[in-house]
Amino acid sequence: MNRLESFRESFLWYSFKRDRIAIASLLVFLLLVLSATFAPLIAPYDPYDPHSIDIMNSEIPPAWEAEGSREFLLGTDSQGRDMLSTMLYGMRISIIIGLGAVALQAVLGVLIGLFAGYHGGRLDSFFMRAADVQLSFSYLMVAIFLSAILQAVVGVAKFGEIAVPFLILVIGFSQWPQYARTVR
């Protein structure tokens, strides 16, 4: 029996096929990932191109409102950027940060949890107390605090270049205890 046949006979596939919410969630997720991936082809404007931004188009409401324009389906912001384009391009960064942070926290959590569970004793106690301390802080508070410090140290221009990897590291390092406790 190959892997595909084995998967088709698994309890995971059996449960997934019968759960309409899980199927709908997967379809929405795939739609969002595809929209973000093909943002340059789908988005009517490039929000990073200063030539496509016109301040005279600022704060136009969505197309379905009375003062709205079909040119900007979701309207524009205070600087005249198309909201649909901004959301599609922004979704790319959010997905990269989310997937990177989950991968990092899973690797860290699984390794620490396995190590603590296997060795037990003082090492287990040390890692689980470290996890308790880590869980006592909000990861958003830690991210805001550390980003303010890093921004002051390296400057705003340089921080813009390293913001995505920095957020992946901060969120990944601050959320490993959930995985470690489960694996342990």
N, C-alpha and C positions, 0 to 999 in steps of 0.2 A: 504494500500500500504506500503510495507516495504522499508527500506532505499536503498536497491539496485535498486529496481524498480524506486524509486524517483530519484536516481542519473542518471539512464539511460534515464529518461525523462527530465533531467535538460538541461539548455542552455549551461552549461560548457561542458558536455559530447557531446552535439550536435556540438558545435564549435570545440572541440578537434578532433572528428572523421573526420572532413573535412579539417583539417589543416595538410598537409603532413610534413611540417617542424617541427611542434610540436611533431608529432608521431616519426619522425626520431630522434629528439633531445632526447625524452624519451628513445628510444631504445639504443642510444649511451650512455646516462647516466646510464641506467641499466647495459649495458655491462661493463662500467668502474667500477661501484660499485661491480658487481660480480667478475671482474678481481681483484680488490683490496681485496675483501673479501677472495677469494680463492688464494691469492698470494703465500702462502706456497706450494700449490699444483701445481700451474701453473709455477712459476718462476723456471728456471733451476738451479739457485744458490741462496744461502742465503747471501745477501749483509752484514748482521750483523755477519756472521761467519768468523772469521779471517783465519780459515783453508781453506776456499774455495777461498781466494784471493791470487793470485800469481802475483807479481810485473813484472814478465817476460811476462805476458799477457797484459801489459799496452798499451793503445792507439791502440788497434786493430780496424780497421775500420769495418763498418757494413758488413754483409755477402754478399751483392750484389755488393760490390766494389771488385776490383782485388785482393787486399791484405787481404780481409776479410776472416773470418772463419765461418763455419756453427755452430761451437760450441758457438759462441757469435753472435746471430742474429743482434742485434743493435750495436755491438762492445763493447769496454771496455773503461773505463776512464783512467786517468793518474796513478791510483793506481792498475789497473788490475781488477776492479769490473765490472761485467756484467751489461750493461746499461739497458737491459730489466728487469732484476731482481730488480735493483735499482729503476726503474720507478714504477714497480708494488708495491713494498713495500712502496715507498714514497707516492704513491697515497692513501694509507690507512690513513696516517697521514693528508694529505691534506683534505680528505673527512671528517674526524673527526673534524678538525678545522673549516672547512666551515659549516658543519651542526650545530656544537655547537655554533658558532658565530651567525649564522642566528637565531637560537632558542632564544639565549639570547637577541639579538637586537629586535626581534619581541615581546618578552614578555615585555621588558622595554618600547619599543616604544608604544605598545598598551596600557599599563597601564598609562604611562605618558600622552599620547594623550587623552585617555578617561577622566582622571582626569582633565587635562587642559580644555578640551572642556566642561565638565560637570559644573565645578565651574566657569569658565570664569573669567573676571575681572583681578585683579592683579596676581592671580596665573597663569592664562592663559598667560598673558603677560610675567611673569617671566620664565615659562617653554619654551615658544617659543623664547625668547631672548637667553636663554641657548642653545636652539637648533641651533640658528643662529651662536653663538660662536663656538659650537661643529662642525658645518658644515664648518667653515672657516679653520679648520685644516685638513690636509690630514691624514687619519687613518694610512697609512703606515709610515708617518713621526713620528706620535705619537708612533707607535709600535716600530720603530727602536730606538727612543729616550728613551723610557721607558725600552726596553730590554737591552740597553747599561747600563743604571743606575742599573737595577736589577742584571745584570751580574757582575757588579763591586761590588755590595753589597754582594751577596750570593756566588759568585765564579762561574767559568765556569762549574765545575763538577755538582754542585747543580742546576745550571740554566738548564742544559740538562734534569734534572728530571722534572722540572716544566715548561718547555717551552711550551708544548701543552696547558695546562690549562691557562697559562699566555696569549698566543696569542688569545685564545677564549675570555677571559675577555677583552683584549684590543680592539679587533675588534668589539666585541659585544657592549661594552660601547661606542665606538666611532661612531657607525653607527645607533643608535636608533632614531635620529631625523627624518629620512625618514619615518619610521613607525608612529612616533608620529604626524607628520604633516598630514599624510594621514588620520589617525584615527580621529584626532581633527576636 
